[in-house]
């Protein structure tokens, strides 16, 4: 059962454009929503994260918008650059008993920014 | 300081063989996680350690998979009687104390190929 649904699967954006990636979740126990960026051959690296009591968080060119009632959140990359070309994963953190904090990931979005 | 390191970076083995994958977390991090990432998918949780103990092993797919962290630092993921379906990238992550809304830092992964 996929608990975090991510779309689109792939995205091509012109340099300078806005990249938008969407995620939806069902489990209301999720209480932290990070976005990870992964380059080929590397592990995921935290990009930006948001708590459910905040509707928007911005760090540089990256913004997370969060809609708790709709159980949706999205990543916006402003002024997209070729160096942003990577796979992006949304994720959700939940305590799962015994003090464990698991990350549940979406399937990823492969972003290509073309010059 | 150094990030999470994993060895080997690549491992090719034959069906039925035993393999060990090693993870060195960030120094001082008490929480350690193993995830598995299949091609084109997001990472999936396997097991969580708090110190030396496996606090949550609910993600291990079957009893062929086992992990240890005897001194609360380095961890080894062990797979017995490997199957072709075990082929994936095995990611290790660590965090400071394993708390809520805490960043998990990922290593580069071990790419396991079972022939």
Backbone of each chain as ProteinMPNN parsed JSONL, in Angstrom:
{"seq_chain_A": "XXXXXXXXXXXXXXXXXXXXXXXXXXXXXXXXXXXXXXXXXXXXXXXXXXXXXXXXXXXXXXXXXXXXXXXXXXXXXXXXXXXXXXXXXXXXXXXXXXXXXXXXXXXXXXXXXXX", "coords_chain_A": {"N_chain_A": [[0.857, -1.207, 0.0], [0.699, 2.063, -1.026], [1.582, 4.785, 0.714], [2.281, 7.399, 0.381], [1.72, 9.353, -2.283], [3.149, 10.419, -5.263], [3.556, 12.869, -7.779], [4.475, 14.612, -10.843], [5.782, 11.636, -12.49], [7.969, 12.171, -14.057], [9.575, 15.18, -15.161], [10.056, 17.915, -17.244], [11.644, 20.933, -17.518], [12.142, 24.267, -18.584], [15.151, 26.152, -18.362], [15.177, 28.566, -15.799], [12.499, 28.44, -15.39], [9.57, 27.371, -13.451], [9.494, 24.605, -11.346], [7.25, 22.135, -10.366], [6.234, 19.828, -8.01], [4.111, 17.356, -6.792], [2.588, 15.895, -3.883], [0.623, 13.496, -2.095], [-0.989, 12.283, 0.825], [-2.285, 9.769, 3.083], [-2.255, 8.885, 5.694], [-2.955, 10.215, 8.712], [-1.325, 10.294, 10.866], [1.176, 11.02, 10.127], [3.757, 13.376, 10.732], [5.713, 15.071, 9.895], [7.301, 16.405, 7.098], [9.572, 15.889, 4.848], [11.54, 16.82, 1.968], [13.579, 15.174, -0.311], [16.561, 15.246, -2.272], [18.057, 13.548, -4.908], [20.941, 12.626, -6.573], [22.267, 10.822, -9.41], [23.766, 7.782, -8.434], [24.224, 8.61, -5.865], [23.323, 9.019, -2.371], [20.074, 9.94, -0.996], [19.576, 13.4, -0.224], [18.684, 15.731, 2.23], [16.515, 18.344, 1.374], [14.563, 20.321, 2.015], [12.138, 20.816, 4.61], [8.927, 20.417, 6.249], [6.605, 21.127, 8.889], [3.348, 19.946, 9.936], [1.842, 22.016, 11.007], [2.351, 24.293, 9.71], [1.814, 26.275, 6.834], [3.347, 26.996, 4.689], [6.731, 26.94, 3.617], [9.793, 28.461, 2.948], [12.935, 28.296, 1.411], [15.449, 29.838, 0.061], [15.417, 29.203, -3.332], [13.583, 27.226, -3.119], [10.394, 26.09, -2.169], [7.996, 24.807, 0.035], [4.623, 23.997, -0.085], [1.867, 23.411, 1.981], [-1.074, 21.645, 2.576], [-3.094, 20.857, 4.937], [-5.754, 19.998, 5.348], [-6.473, 18.917, 2.92], [-4.619, 17.009, 2.762], [-2.259, 17.201, 1.277], [0.854, 18.114, -0.234], [3.369, 20.178, -1.705], [6.276, 20.774, -3.743], [7.954, 23.582, -4.837], [10.18, 24.763, -7.205], [11.806, 27.556, -7.857], [13.015, 29.594, -10.594], [14.413, 27.525, -12.015], [17.371, 25.575, -12.484], [19.913, 24.03, -14.569], [21.57, 22.525, -12.891], [19.792, 21.653, -11.001], [18.734, 19.391, -11.922], [17.739, 16.257, -11.14], [16.574, 13.513, -9.095], [13.672, 13.834, -7.209], [12.292, 13.269, -4.054], [9.387, 13.126, -2.151], [8.554, 12.78, 1.282], [7.314, 11.294, 4.314], [7.16, 11.388, 7.807], [6.653, 9.218, 10.489], [5.934, 8.248, 13.801], [6.329, 4.882, 14.703], [5.892, 3.148, 16.723], [7.605, 1.73, 19.535], [9.412, 3.78, 19.731], [10.351, 4.328, 17.204], [11.068, 6.054, 14.179], [9.99, 6.167, 11.169], [10.674, 6.92, 7.77], [8.47, 7.379, 5.123], [8.496, 7.123, 1.74], [7.669, 8.824, -1.352], [7.389, 7.762, -4.83], [9.135, 9.172, -6.359], [10.3, 11.863, -8.478], [11.645, 12.516, -11.542], [13.501, 15.147, -12.437], [14.306, 17.198, -15.123], [16.137, 19.866, -16.172], [16.315, 21.95, -18.802], [18.634, 23.793, -20.801]], "CA_chain_A": [[0.0, 0.0, 0.0], [1.512, 3.256, -1.144], [1.004, 5.752, 1.631], [2.599, 8.728, -0.125], [1.62, 9.324, -3.743], [3.906, 11.537, -5.808], [3.409, 13.094, -9.213], [4.519, 13.597, -11.881], [6.902, 10.706, -12.443], [9.077, 12.885, -14.659], [9.251, 16.584, -15.409], [11.054, 18.659, -18.014], [11.402, 22.361, -17.328], [13.122, 25.152, -19.205], [15.951, 26.936, -17.417], [14.512, 29.784, -15.362], [11.094, 28.165, -15.136], [9.169, 26.874, -12.141], [9.233, 23.165, -11.282], [6.266, 21.851, -9.311], [6.067, 18.4, -7.739], [3.009, 17.214, -5.846], [2.464, 14.662, -3.107], [-0.581, 13.34, -1.298], [-0.847, 11.22, 1.814], [-3.548, 9.354, 3.708], [-2.079, 8.61, 7.117], [-2.937, 11.462, 9.47], [-0.287, 10.214, 11.904], [2.405, 11.648, 9.635], [3.883, 14.663, 11.413], [6.891, 15.797, 9.408], [7.28, 16.13, 5.659], [10.795, 16.348, 4.191], [11.814, 16.551, 0.564], [14.953, 14.775, -0.532], [17.087, 15.353, -3.631], [19.01, 12.465, -5.133], [21.666, 12.589, -7.836], [22.637, 9.436, -9.766], [24.892, 7.192, -7.716], [24.359, 9.206, -4.534], [22.192, 8.833, -1.479], [19.19, 11.114, -0.904], [20.024, 14.481, 0.656], [17.566, 16.582, 2.63], [16.443, 19.63, 0.685], [13.729, 21.212, 2.807], [11.125, 20.03, 5.311], [7.869, 21.232, 6.829], [5.732, 20.515, 9.888], [1.952, 20.093, 9.494], [1.189, 23.213, 11.547], [2.818, 25.404, 8.89], [1.231, 26.121, 5.491], [4.346, 27.236, 3.662], [8.099, 27.174, 4.069], [10.623, 28.85, 1.819], [14.38, 28.36, 1.632], [16.051, 30.18, -1.216], [14.54, 28.998, -4.488], [12.726, 26.073, -2.827], [9.246, 26.369, -1.313], [7.005, 23.761, 0.264], [3.27, 24.414, 0.274], [1.251, 22.304, 2.709], [-2.51, 21.759, 2.768], [-3.379, 19.768, 5.874], [-7.114, 19.483, 5.18], [-6.489, 18.112, 1.707], [-3.544, 16.019, 2.906], [-1.403, 17.343, 0.102], [1.936, 19.084, -0.125], [4.065, 20.301, -2.978], [7.573, 21.442, -3.798], [8.127, 24.509, -5.949], [11.552, 25.205, -7.425], [11.776, 28.77, -8.669], [14.228, 29.853, -11.371], [15.07, 26.214, -12.102], [18.682, 25.571, -13.127], [20.349, 22.691, -14.983], [22.115, 21.826, -11.73], [18.688, 21.1, -10.207], [18.33, 18.124, -12.54], [17.936, 15.197, -10.157], [15.303, 12.897, -8.705], [13.163, 14.414, -5.973], [11.382, 12.404, -3.307], [8.709, 13.598, -0.965], [8.538, 11.755, 2.308], [6.543, 11.612, 5.509], [7.719, 10.729, 8.98], [5.674, 8.864, 11.495], [6.351, 7.292, 14.821], [5.696, 3.598, 14.391], [5.968, 2.264, 17.878], [8.931, 1.428, 20.079], [10.285, 4.93, 19.541], [10.901, 4.342, 15.857], [10.589, 7.105, 13.291], [10.216, 5.728, 9.8], [10.329, 7.763, 6.638], [7.768, 6.751, 4.008], [8.834, 7.925, 0.575], [6.988, 8.695, -2.63], [8.156, 7.016, -5.826], [10.151, 10.024, -6.956], [10.087, 12.623, -9.712], [12.906, 12.826, -12.204], [13.448, 16.49, -12.999], [15.338, 17.589, -16.085], [16.076, 21.284, -16.505], [17.045, 22.097, -20.061], [19.113, 25.171, -20.986]], "C_chain_A": [[0.886, 1.247, 0.0], [0.883, 4.341, -0.3], [1.283, 7.191, 1.227], [2.646, 8.638, -1.647], [2.24, 10.589, -4.316], [3.677, 11.63, -7.305], [4.024, 14.434, -9.6], [5.718, 12.667, -11.698], [8.155, 11.345, -13.031], [8.613, 14.272, -15.07], [10.394, 17.224, -16.179], [10.678, 20.129, -17.949], [12.511, 23.149, -18.016], [13.887, 25.885, -18.103], [15.247, 28.247, -17.102], [13.043, 29.589, -15.036], [10.833, 27.654, -13.723], [8.883, 25.368, -12.236], [8.281, 22.921, -10.114], [6.062, 20.345, -9.212], [5.047, 18.264, -6.607], [3.029, 15.871, -5.129], [1.176, 14.679, -2.304], [-0.387, 12.178, -0.345], [-2.207, 10.918, 2.425], [-3.434, 9.228, 5.227], [-1.967, 9.905, 7.907], [-1.935, 11.437, 10.628], [1.038, 10.805, 11.434], [2.539, 13.033, 10.257], [5.103, 15.467, 10.983], [7.063, 15.395, 7.957], [8.534, 16.702, 5.009], [10.779, 16.047, 2.688], [13.302, 16.23, 0.442], [15.293, 14.897, -2.022], [18.134, 14.259, -3.803], [19.614, 12.567, -6.532], [22.077, 11.147, -8.131], [23.868, 8.961, -9.007], [25.113, 7.742, -6.314], [23.156, 8.843, -3.685], [21.309, 10.071, -1.466], [19.752, 12.131, 0.086], [18.84, 15.382, 0.959], [17.654, 17.936, 1.951], [15.733, 20.667, 1.556], [12.652, 20.365, 3.458], [10.122, 20.962, 5.966], [7.104, 20.441, 7.879], [4.282, 20.764, 9.478], [1.23, 21.311, 10.048], [1.604, 24.479, 10.787], [2.292, 25.219, 7.47], [2.25, 26.325, 4.378], [5.707, 27.448, 4.312], [8.965, 27.426, 2.857], [12.081, 28.883, 2.249], [15.031, 28.6, 0.279], [15.067, 30.02, -2.355], [13.521, 27.888, -4.259], [11.632, 26.444, -1.83], [8.396, 25.119, -1.187], [5.689, 24.444, 0.598], [2.563, 23.21, 0.871], [-0.221, 22.583, 2.949], [-2.96, 20.591, 3.633], [-4.765, 19.172, 5.636], [-7.219, 18.584, 3.951], [-5.465, 16.984, 1.751], [-2.671, 15.991, 1.662], [-0.282, 18.325, 0.408], [2.722, 19.074, -1.423], [5.381, 21.046, -2.807], [7.59, 22.328, -5.037], [9.602, 24.896, -6.023], [11.493, 26.382, -8.383], [13.091, 28.904, -9.438], [15.049, 28.562, -11.526], [16.345, 26.294, -12.939], [19.066, 24.159, -13.563], [20.927, 21.873, -13.833], [21.056, 21.251, -10.807], [18.225, 19.758, -10.762], [18.728, 16.965, -11.628], [16.583, 14.502, -9.963], [14.91, 13.427, -7.333], [12.141, 13.466, -5.342], [10.696, 13.211, -2.211], [8.682, 12.44, 0.03], [7.688, 12.231, 3.474], [7.077, 10.777, 6.655], [6.612, 10.419, 9.958], [6.32, 8.018, 12.568], [5.612, 5.985, 14.596], [5.83, 2.615, 15.542], [7.394, 2.016, 18.29], [9.903, 2.566, 19.827], [10.898, 5.019, 18.166], [10.282, 5.451, 15.024], [10.955, 6.74, 11.867], [9.891, 6.842, 8.828], [9.613, 6.902, 5.6], [7.941, 7.662, 2.805], [7.823, 7.761, -0.552], [7.901, 7.99, -3.615], [9.19, 7.868, -6.551], [9.712, 10.711, -8.228], [11.45, 12.942, -10.301], [12.761, 14.148, -12.931], [14.617, 16.713, -13.946], [15.121, 19.055, -16.425], [16.943, 21.513, -17.726], [17.42, 23.564, -20.288], [18.278, 25.947, -22.007]], "O_chain_A": [[1.702, 1.454, 0.897], [-0.238, 4.77, -0.574], [0.597, 8.107, 1.68], [3.488, 7.948, -2.222], [1.898, 11.698, -3.905], [3.611, 10.622, -8.007], [4.093, 15.327, -8.755], [6.567, 12.903, -10.838], [9.266, 11.095, -12.564], [7.427, 14.509, -15.298], [11.559, 17.088, -15.807], [9.558, 20.52, -18.277], [13.671, 22.738, -18.021], [13.334, 26.196, -17.047], [14.78, 28.95, -17.998], [12.408, 30.477, -14.466], [11.749, 27.524, -12.911], [8.126, 24.923, -13.098], [8.483, 23.438, -9.015], [5.756, 19.677, -10.2], [5.118, 18.968, -5.599], [3.431, 14.852, -5.69], [0.699, 15.734, -1.888], [0.296, 11.205, -0.666], [-3.151, 11.7, 2.304], [-4.407, 9.441, 5.951], [-0.974, 10.62, 7.777], [-1.727, 12.452, 11.293], [1.926, 11.063, 12.247], [1.567, 13.786, 10.313], [5.476, 16.437, 11.642], [6.986, 14.216, 7.611], [8.559, 17.88, 4.654], [10.091, 15.139, 2.222], [14.157, 16.912, 1.008], [14.453, 14.687, -2.896], [18.992, 14.07, -2.942], [18.9, 12.593, -7.535], [22.22, 10.341, -7.211], [24.883, 9.655, -8.947], [26.084, 7.379, -5.65], [22.116, 8.421, -4.191], [21.746, 11.144, -1.882], [20.332, 11.763, 1.108], [18.084, 15.753, 0.062], [18.699, 18.587, 1.944], [16.255, 21.755, 1.795], [12.284, 19.315, 2.932], [10.408, 22.134, 6.212], [6.97, 19.222, 7.769], [4.015, 21.711, 8.739], [0.121, 21.619, 9.611], [1.25, 25.592, 11.176], [2.324, 24.104, 6.95], [2.04, 25.877, 3.251], [5.828, 28.038, 5.385], [8.889, 26.706, 1.861], [12.423, 29.421, 3.302], [15.15, 27.69, -0.541], [13.999, 30.633, -2.348], [12.68, 27.637, -5.122], [11.903, 27.033, -0.784], [8.109, 24.45, -2.179], [5.631, 25.34, 1.44], [2.649, 22.107, 0.33], [-0.578, 23.64, 3.468], [-3.18, 19.484, 3.142], [-4.929, 17.955, 5.717], [-7.967, 17.607, 3.95], [-5.45, 16.112, 0.882], [-2.387, 14.942, 1.083], [-0.448, 19.248, 1.205], [2.735, 18.08, -2.149], [5.572, 21.825, -1.873], [7.28, 21.881, -6.141], [10.197, 25.306, -5.026], [11.174, 26.229, -9.563], [14.133, 28.408, -9.01], [16.236, 28.529, -11.203], [16.397, 26.982, -13.958], [18.588, 23.186, -12.979], [20.784, 20.65, -13.811], [21.37, 20.451, -9.925], [17.416, 19.07, -10.14], [19.911, 16.73, -11.382], [15.587, 14.865, -10.588], [15.726, 13.462, -6.411], [11.254, 12.94, -6.014], [11.358, 13.9, -1.434], [8.776, 11.273, -0.35], [7.384, 13.417, 3.6], [7.404, 9.603, 6.487], [5.744, 11.25, 10.222], [7.159, 7.166, 12.275], [4.41, 5.98, 14.329], [5.874, 1.401, 15.342], [8.302, 2.089, 17.461], [11.107, 2.332, 19.719], [11.886, 5.73, 17.982], [9.095, 5.747, 15.159], [12.077, 6.971, 11.416], [8.951, 7.611, 9.034], [10.09, 5.826, 5.241], [7.574, 8.837, 2.849], [7.2, 6.709, -0.697], [9.041, 7.657, -3.292], [10.03, 7.339, -7.279], [8.862, 10.209, -8.963], [12.298, 13.555, -9.652], [12.012, 14.268, -13.9], [15.77, 16.447, -13.606], [14.056, 19.439, -16.908], [18.154, 21.297, -17.692], [16.63, 24.465, -20.005], [18.556, 27.117, -22.271]]}, "seq_chain_B": "XXXXXXXXXXXXXXXXXXXXXXXXXXXXXXXXXXXXXXXXXXXXXXXXXXXXXXXXXXXXXXXXXXXXXXXXXXXXXXXXXXXXXXXXXXXXXXXXXXXXXXXXXXXXXXXXXXX", "coords_chain_B": {"N_chain_B": [[32.31, 17.53, 9.426], [32.742, 14.002, 8.656], [30.407, 12.305, 6.576], [27.746, 9.849, 6.425], [29.027, 6.702, 5.774], [29.302, 3.925, 3.533], [30.077, 0.556, 2.883], [30.612, -2.411, 0.864], [30.735, -0.233, -2.069], [29.638, -1.319, -4.281], [28.299, -4.563, -4.87], [28.472, -7.715, -6.154], [26.935, -10.785, -6.344], [26.213, -14.32, -6.218], [23.169, -16.092, -6.628], [21.852, -17.476, -3.688], [24.082, -17.111, -2.127], [25.75, -15.631, 0.765], [25.718, -12.318, 2.06], [27.263, -9.36, 3.403], [26.68, -6.082, 4.396], [28.017, -2.947, 5.131], [27.725, -0.177, 7.389], [28.789, 3.015, 8.348], [27.905, 5.317, 10.602], [27.269, 8.88, 11.035], [29.515, 10.377, 13.274], [28.672, 10.197, 16.669], [25.962, 10.042, 16.286], [23.111, 8.458, 17.459], [20.961, 7.126, 16.445], [20.169, 4.862, 13.87], [19.373, 3.854, 10.599], [18.209, 1.507, 8.18], [17.456, 1.345, 4.772], [15.891, 0.21, 1.742], [16.277, 0.572, -1.702], [14.697, 0.057, -4.6], [15.012, -0.159, -8.198], [13.947, 2.78, -9.701], [12.216, 3.429, -7.678], [11.157, 4.846, -4.501], [13.087, 4.98, -1.431], [12.638, 2.266, 0.888], [11.745, 1.518, 4.167], [13.645, -0.551, 6.35], [14.883, -1.314, 8.892], [15.416, -0.055, 12.206], [17.751, 1.248, 14.46], [18.324, 2.071, 17.824], [20.88, 3.141, 19.503], [22.493, 0.235, 20.513], [20.484, -1.558, 20.13], [17.948, -3.118, 18.096], [15.312, -1.293, 17.523], [13.077, -1.293, 15.927], [12.173, -3.527, 13.644], [10.37, -3.912, 11.675], [10.274, -3.592, 8.941], [11.868, -5.446, 7.683], [12.006, -7.839, 5.134], [11.88, -10.656, 5.323], [13.04, -13.609, 7.139], [15.564, -13.979, 6.165], [16.97, -11.732, 6.233], [18.977, -9.768, 8.345], [20.211, -7.601, 10.886], [22.842, -5.966, 12.667], [24.263, -4.06, 15.378], [26.549, -3.885, 17.216], [28.185, -2.262, 18.916], [26.947, 0.106, 19.019], [27.605, 1.874, 17.051], [28.95, 1.342, 14.212], [27.09, -0.499, 11.79], [25.928, -3.623, 10.516], [24.339, -5.062, 7.808], [22.931, -8.098, 7.082], [22.465, -10.594, 4.703], [21.1, -13.641, 4.033], [21.261, -16.54, 1.929], [20.854, -15.321, -0.665], [18.584, -13.891, -3.069], [17.496, -13.243, -6.443], [15.662, -11.214, -6.421], [16.512, -9.664, -4.335], [18.2, -7.8, -5.29], [19.137, -4.489, -5.302], [19.536, -1.066, -4.188], [21.018, -0.577, -1.14], [20.48, 1.488, 1.46], [21.845, 3.407, 4.074], [21.072, 5.358, 6.911], [21.555, 7.982, 9.316], [20.711, 9.597, 12.398], [20.671, 12.175, 14.923], [19.499, 11.642, 17.558], [17.3, 10.135, 17.035], [14.747, 11.264, 17.039], [11.53, 12.98, 16.92], [10.7, 14.722, 13.947], [13.296, 14.92, 13.047], [16.274, 15.263, 11.159], [17.242, 12.806, 8.87], [20.24, 11.546, 7.762], [21.611, 10.409, 4.838], [23.692, 7.765, 3.564], [25.788, 6.919, 0.672], [24.962, 4.497, -0.281], [24.87, 0.925, -0.944], [25.169, -0.9, -3.81], [23.602, -3.724, -4.624], [23.825, -6.617, -6.509], [22.337, -9.515, -7.452], [23.076, -12.387, -9.042]], "CA_chain_B": [[32.754, 16.178, 9.672], [32.423, 13.009, 7.639], [29.015, 11.89, 6.521], [27.511, 8.418, 6.539], [29.746, 5.955, 4.747], [28.836, 2.552, 3.349], [30.957, -0.309, 2.106], [31.224, -1.865, -0.345], [29.837, 0.616, -2.844], [28.974, -2.266, -5.173], [28.499, -5.957, -4.513], [27.856, -8.676, -7.06], [26.989, -12.108, -5.743], [25.388, -15.319, -6.891], [21.971, -16.552, -5.914], [22.117, -18.459, -2.64], [25.225, -16.718, -1.304], [25.565, -14.76, 1.936], [26.412, -11.039, 1.918], [27.247, -8.412, 4.51], [26.806, -4.689, 3.979], [28.451, -2.206, 6.317], [27.379, 1.241, 7.478], [29.416, 3.841, 9.378], [27.07, 6.512, 10.712], [27.938, 10.104, 11.461], [29.991, 10.24, 14.647], [27.806, 10.769, 17.689], [24.556, 9.752, 16.003], [22.703, 7.23, 18.136], [19.928, 6.463, 15.658], [20.646, 4.365, 12.581], [18.279, 3.277, 9.816], [18.484, 0.872, 6.889], [16.39, 1.4, 3.778], [16.2, -0.47, 0.475], [15.729, 1.312, -2.83], [14.662, -0.675, -5.862], [15.146, 0.712, -9.353], [12.783, 3.594, -10.028], [11.333, 3.558, -6.526], [11.701, 5.531, -3.344], [13.605, 4.075, -0.402], [11.672, 1.611, 1.781], [12.296, 1.259, 5.496], [13.916, -1.933, 6.737], [15.127, -1.519, 10.312], [15.869, 1.117, 12.948], [18.506, 0.999, 15.687], [18.572, 3.138, 18.786], [22.031, 2.576, 20.195], [22.861, -1.115, 20.083], [19.316, -2.414, 19.945], [17.031, -2.927, 16.98], [14.05, -0.854, 18.116], [11.975, -1.528, 14.999], [12.616, -4.296, 12.471], [9.127, -4.252, 10.989], [10.425, -3.505, 7.497], [12.648, -6.558, 7.125], [11.047, -8.602, 4.325], [11.77, -12.054, 5.78], [14.086, -13.959, 8.111], [16.891, -14.041, 5.549], [17.589, -10.431, 6.488], [19.284, -9.539, 9.75], [21.167, -6.505, 11.043], [23.406, -5.818, 14.01], [24.991, -2.817, 15.685], [27.008, -4.362, 18.526], [28.785, -1.26, 19.79], [26.18, 1.339, 18.926], [28.125, 2.758, 16.008], [28.891, 0.652, 12.922], [26.048, -1.51, 11.653], [26.071, -4.547, 9.397], [23.12, -5.707, 7.316], [23.319, -9.424, 6.615], [21.442, -11.256, 3.907], [21.411, -15.044, 3.8], [20.606, -17.224, 0.789], [20.373, -14.221, -1.498], [17.719, -14.16, -4.217], [17.612, -12.199, -7.459], [14.793, -10.119, -6.0], [17.187, -8.84, -3.326], [18.991, -6.79, -5.994], [18.637, -3.145, -5.0], [20.505, -0.235, -3.468], [20.75, -0.596, 0.29], [20.859, 2.781, 2.001], [21.914, 3.563, 5.52], [20.917, 6.741, 7.349], [21.686, 8.163, 10.758], [20.252, 10.873, 12.941], [21.331, 12.447, 16.192], [18.946, 10.88, 18.682], [16.137, 9.362, 16.624], [13.558, 11.935, 17.541], [10.51, 13.5, 16.025], [11.068, 15.84, 13.079], [14.742, 14.977, 13.031], [16.817, 14.957, 9.847], [17.985, 11.565, 8.648], [21.312, 11.773, 6.796], [21.81, 9.158, 4.116], [24.944, 7.428, 2.905], [25.677, 6.767, -0.783], [24.329, 3.227, -0.608], [25.564, -0.235, -1.529], [24.4, -1.467, -4.911], [23.721, -5.183, -4.582], [23.313, -7.333, -7.677], [22.341, -10.957, -7.258], [22.976, -13.035, -10.362]], "C_chain_B": [[32.318, 15.24, 8.582], [30.951, 12.658, 7.716], [28.889, 10.408, 6.76], [28.275, 7.715, 5.422], [29.261, 4.507, 4.717], [29.83, 1.785, 2.487], [30.36, -1.704, 1.986], [30.256, -0.942, -1.081], [29.039, -0.243, -3.83], [29.293, -3.69, -4.729], [27.742, -6.831, -5.505], [28.008, -10.053, -6.439], [26.099, -13.064, -6.528], [24.217, -15.716, -6.008], [22.36, -17.629, -4.914], [23.274, -18.095, -1.725], [24.809, -15.793, -0.163], [26.328, -13.458, 1.706], [26.272, -10.209, 3.189], [27.494, -7.019, 3.964], [27.054, -3.857, 5.233], [28.062, -0.741, 6.229], [28.122, 1.888, 8.637], [28.62, 5.129, 9.496], [27.916, 7.739, 11.043], [28.304, 9.963, 12.94], [29.05, 10.933, 15.624], [26.321, 10.533, 17.455], [24.173, 8.415, 16.639], [21.656, 6.452, 17.34], [20.472, 6.08, 14.286], [19.514, 3.614, 11.893], [18.852, 2.584, 8.578], [17.23, 0.982, 6.026], [16.856, 0.622, 2.544], [15.517, 0.299, -0.644], [15.837, 0.473, -4.097], [14.669, 0.319, -7.007], [13.842, 1.458, -9.632], [11.803, 3.798, -8.889], [11.974, 4.433, -5.456], [12.233, 4.531, -2.335], [12.471, 3.516, 0.46], [12.376, 1.219, 3.072], [12.507, -0.226, 5.743], [13.977, -2.084, 8.254], [15.69, -0.245, 10.925], [16.573, 0.666, 14.222], [18.537, 2.263, 16.535], [19.689, 2.601, 19.674], [22.362, 1.203, 19.631], [21.666, -1.975, 19.72], [18.487, -2.075, 18.722], [15.659, -2.582, 17.555], [12.858, -1.154, 17.229], [12.52, -2.257, 13.779], [11.426, -4.692, 11.601], [9.238, -4.233, 9.47], [11.244, -4.623, 6.876], [11.699, -7.505, 6.385], [10.865, -10.045, 4.775], [12.972, -12.377, 6.657], [15.444, -14.198, 7.462], [17.683, -12.763, 5.819], [17.786, -10.245, 7.989], [20.285, -8.401, 9.841], [21.613, -6.428, 12.486], [24.104, -4.479, 14.134], [25.588, -2.997, 17.085], [27.571, -3.304, 19.461], [28.098, 0.089, 19.673], [26.704, 2.334, 17.914], [27.941, 2.084, 14.653], [27.77, -0.389, 12.933], [26.329, -2.37, 10.429], [24.71, -5.147, 9.062], [23.551, -7.019, 6.67], [22.158, -10.052, 5.857], [21.892, -12.674, 3.617], [20.686, -15.541, 2.56], [20.004, -16.201, -0.178], [19.557, -14.713, -2.688], [17.844, -12.99, -5.195], [16.77, -10.983, -7.087], [15.392, -9.234, -4.916], [18.025, -7.744, -3.981], [18.353, -5.418, -5.82], [19.812, -2.332, -4.465], [20.093, -0.221, -2.001], [21.352, 0.673, 0.908], [20.865, 2.738, 3.522], [21.749, 5.046, 5.834], [21.151, 6.814, 8.843], [21.108, 9.513, 11.152], [20.737, 10.981, 14.371], [20.81, 11.588, 17.336], [17.758, 10.027, 18.291], [14.844, 9.976, 17.095], [12.621, 12.416, 16.463], [11.061, 14.67, 15.219], [12.587, 16.025, 13.017], [15.248, 14.56, 11.667], [17.544, 13.617, 9.848], [18.975, 11.823, 7.507], [21.664, 10.429, 6.155], [23.246, 9.005, 3.607], [24.709, 7.227, 1.422], [25.058, 5.443, -1.214], [25.303, 2.16, -1.072], [24.653, -0.821, -2.587], [24.64, -2.963, -4.948], [23.073, -5.77, -5.827], [23.462, -8.819, -7.427], [22.091, -11.625, -8.604], [22.323, -14.409, -10.277]], "O_chain_B": [[31.595, 15.641, 7.669], [30.334, 12.708, 8.781], [29.824, 9.773, 7.248], [28.172, 8.099, 4.257], [28.864, 3.945, 5.738], [30.351, 2.3, 1.498], [29.669, -2.153, 2.901], [29.075, -0.886, -0.738], [27.899, 0.08, -4.165], [30.398, -3.985, -4.276], [26.529, -6.701, -5.672], [29.11, -10.438, -6.049], [25.33, -12.648, -7.395], [24.299, -15.669, -4.78], [23.093, -18.564, -5.235], [23.438, -18.698, -0.664], [23.701, -15.259, -0.126], [27.457, -13.48, 1.215], [25.305, -10.337, 3.94], [28.408, -6.804, 3.167], [26.395, -4.036, 6.257], [28.066, -0.141, 5.155], [28.098, 1.389, 9.762], [28.652, 5.956, 8.585], [29.117, 7.639, 11.295], [27.504, 9.491, 13.748], [28.678, 12.092, 15.44], [25.507, 10.798, 18.339], [24.81, 7.388, 16.402], [21.488, 5.25, 17.544], [21.147, 6.872, 13.627], [18.792, 2.84, 12.521], [19.851, 3.025, 8.01], [16.111, 0.747, 6.481], [18.05, 0.409, 2.337], [14.336, 0.636, -0.554], [16.932, 0.216, -4.598], [14.37, 1.498, -6.817], [12.78, 0.852, -9.777], [10.69, 4.28, -9.099], [13.17, 4.721, -5.499], [11.868, 3.356, -2.377], [11.48, 4.197, 0.727], [13.471, 0.657, 3.053], [11.664, -1.053, 5.395], [13.231, -2.87, 8.839], [16.356, 0.543, 10.252], [16.07, -0.178, 14.964], [18.746, 3.368, 16.034], [19.465, 1.714, 20.498], [22.494, 1.034, 18.419], [21.818, -3.01, 19.071], [18.338, -0.91, 18.353], [14.932, -3.462, 18.017], [11.736, -1.262, 17.724], [13.244, -1.673, 12.974], [11.476, -5.689, 10.881], [8.387, -4.796, 8.782], [11.303, -4.731, 5.652], [10.692, -7.93, 6.952], [9.778, -10.6, 4.614], [13.824, -11.52, 6.891], [16.388, -14.584, 8.15], [18.903, -12.722, 5.654], [16.894, -10.521, 8.791], [21.127, -8.252, 8.956], [20.872, -6.775, 13.406], [24.483, -3.853, 13.144], [25.169, -2.327, 18.029], [27.449, -3.433, 20.679], [28.603, 1.097, 20.167], [26.302, 3.497, 17.909], [26.898, 2.236, 14.017], [27.532, -1.063, 13.935], [26.893, -1.905, 9.439], [24.019, -5.674, 9.934], [24.434, -7.039, 5.813], [21.016, -10.039, 6.317], [22.948, -12.886, 3.02], [19.631, -15.025, 2.192], [18.807, -16.221, -0.463], [19.8, -15.789, -3.236], [18.248, -11.891, -4.816], [17.133, -9.851, -7.406], [14.848, -8.173, -4.608], [18.512, -6.849, -3.291], [17.184, -5.214, -6.148], [20.924, -2.837, -4.31], [18.955, 0.11, -1.668], [22.563, 0.89, 0.875], [20.01, 2.12, 4.157], [22.24, 5.895, 5.09], [20.969, 5.828, 9.556], [21.029, 10.439, 10.345], [21.166, 9.991, 14.964], [21.577, 10.892, 18.001], [17.249, 9.267, 19.115], [13.933, 9.26, 17.512], [12.879, 12.281, 15.267], [11.798, 15.506, 15.744], [13.087, 17.147, 12.945], [14.727, 13.618, 11.071], [18.361, 13.341, 10.727], [18.588, 12.264, 6.425], [21.972, 9.454, 6.84], [23.914, 9.983, 3.27], [23.579, 7.345, 0.948], [24.673, 5.28, -2.372], [26.407, 2.454, -1.529], [23.513, -1.192, -2.309], [25.739, -3.42, -5.263], [21.927, -5.462, -6.156], [24.566, -9.321, -7.218], [21.039, -11.452, -9.219], [22.166, -15.082, -11.296]]}, "name": "protein", "num_of_chains": 2, "seq": "XXXXXXXXXXXXXXXXXXXXXXXXXXXXXXXXXXXXXXXXXXXXXXXXXXXXXXXXXXXXXXXXXXXXXXXXXXXXXXXXXXXXXXXXXXXXXXXXXXXXXXXXXXXXXXXXXXXXXXXXXXXXXXXXXXXXXXXXXXXXXXXXXXXXXXXXXXXXXXXXXXXXXXXXXXXXXXXXXXXXXXXXXXXXXXXXXXXXXXXXXXXXXXXXXXXXXXXXXXXXXXXXXXXXXX"}
